[in-house]
């Protein structure tokens, strides 16, 4: 069984990416980097942004929440990026090649400097990679580098990564989801203070952090030496505004230019504000219930099936999400299979995955077969930045009362919710995932692999099925995409019968742009990179 590390990893990730994993048998890349050249123009000097939650660290490798990425990706970049179509694209690496089954070589872009003026070197990239790949690393990205054998600067502008075993998904690892490059000197000088108000961040991106107040705001200044061109705004002010109505009032009062996470139930109000554009896109996010299969009474499959039958997923999508989402049949969104399985094969696969329809009579019958037929009590938490999760949880709790299960639903701060997920101490969780690759294996591996159980593991259901893990290991080692897709599909089908998770919905994100700005190429991948460079004045 391939070993997966038990590194701490948030269940919130940056915006979703969905496309085929490109073949790396030959040098990859094109003349167009994932980040388009920024355009100046307009007269807006400071871009004002409202985020729906605060962040505790600027360093996404310490706190890998979606809002951490929204800030960090204005400052830091990865070796490879993600294009608007979800494919891997050049970024700090202008080209790359898979020399053999376990060897990846990256050629660095020339003329790139950090915001402090120092040139980007291969040694900087190696140091950034080693933050996560070194033995004993506890960063949120460490899990992605467990299979790395060596990382070397093999030329002045060349980095070579050698794996212990073939990994069909590794091409995505040095992309923004699990690599943010900084300088070797900054790592040595700043150490554990990286991401703090004192240490801040250093990167090659279009902005640099000037101030960070964890419970209040972040301010950034333009890096005029950015290799991608001059970014549109001299400054960015990002305020943390968790209260939905306060963000709405701020946009009405023209005190913010961009507001993320517009609630579905408020869309009409936001759209009614004169000259405000509300842009929506499927974000390939997954919201799922997770049952701790190592903790009573959730170790009983009949309990898990009872709760799965008590969830009215269609009702949640219709009433709470107002149709801005889709009922999730499994972990990966169907659109994430491009290049791995064709659409017909995906349709066949999803039709074979066991589903648990909303039926309270079935729920009661399943509970009657369990070791706790009279019911029990437990607590389900959700982050304050995801009110739709809370509303869905409350509808579930109301349904469960009818079969004897008392589920207390509690809102907690984002940081507390993330910390709780890592402990694996609760019986039931709400997981909220944003894919950062175009690979359907991303969360399939993390949520179902037996090697990712234990405290700080990504498998929060503590699900350990030897056959499922074997299938996932074979998929990881496969060099044939169709065969890999078949193995992943078999794992999803088999795991669904055990109900370690009950997927609820695949999401759709809504972002509001004020009267002075708009977005170029807004879509599922907009925030996976220096998004402010693609935000322009109108």
ABEGO torsion letter per residue (X at the ends): XBBBBABBBBABBBBBBBBBBBBAABBBEBABBABBBBBBEEABABBBBBBABBBABABAAABBBAAAAAAAAAABBBABBBBAAGBBBBBABABBBBABAABBBBBBBBGBBBAAGBBBBAAAAAAAAAAAABBGBABAAAAAAAABABBBBABAABBBBBBABBBAAAAAAABAAABBBBBAAAAAAAEAABGBAAAEBBBABABBBABBBAAABBBBBBBAABAAEBBABABBBBBBBABAAAAAAAAAAGABABBBGBBAAAAAAAAABBGBBBBBBBAGBBBBBBBBAABOAAABAAAAAAAAAABBAAAAAAAAAGGBEBBBABABBAAAABGABBAAAAAAAAAABBBBBBBAAAAAAAAAABABAAEBBBBBBBBAABAAAAAAAAAAAAAAAAAGBBBBBBBBBAAAAAAAAAAGABABBBBBBBBABABAAAAAAAAABAAABEBGBABAAGBBBAAAAAAAAAAAABABAAAAAAAAAAAAAAAAAAGABBBABBBBBBBBBBAABBBBGBBAAAABEBAAAABBBX
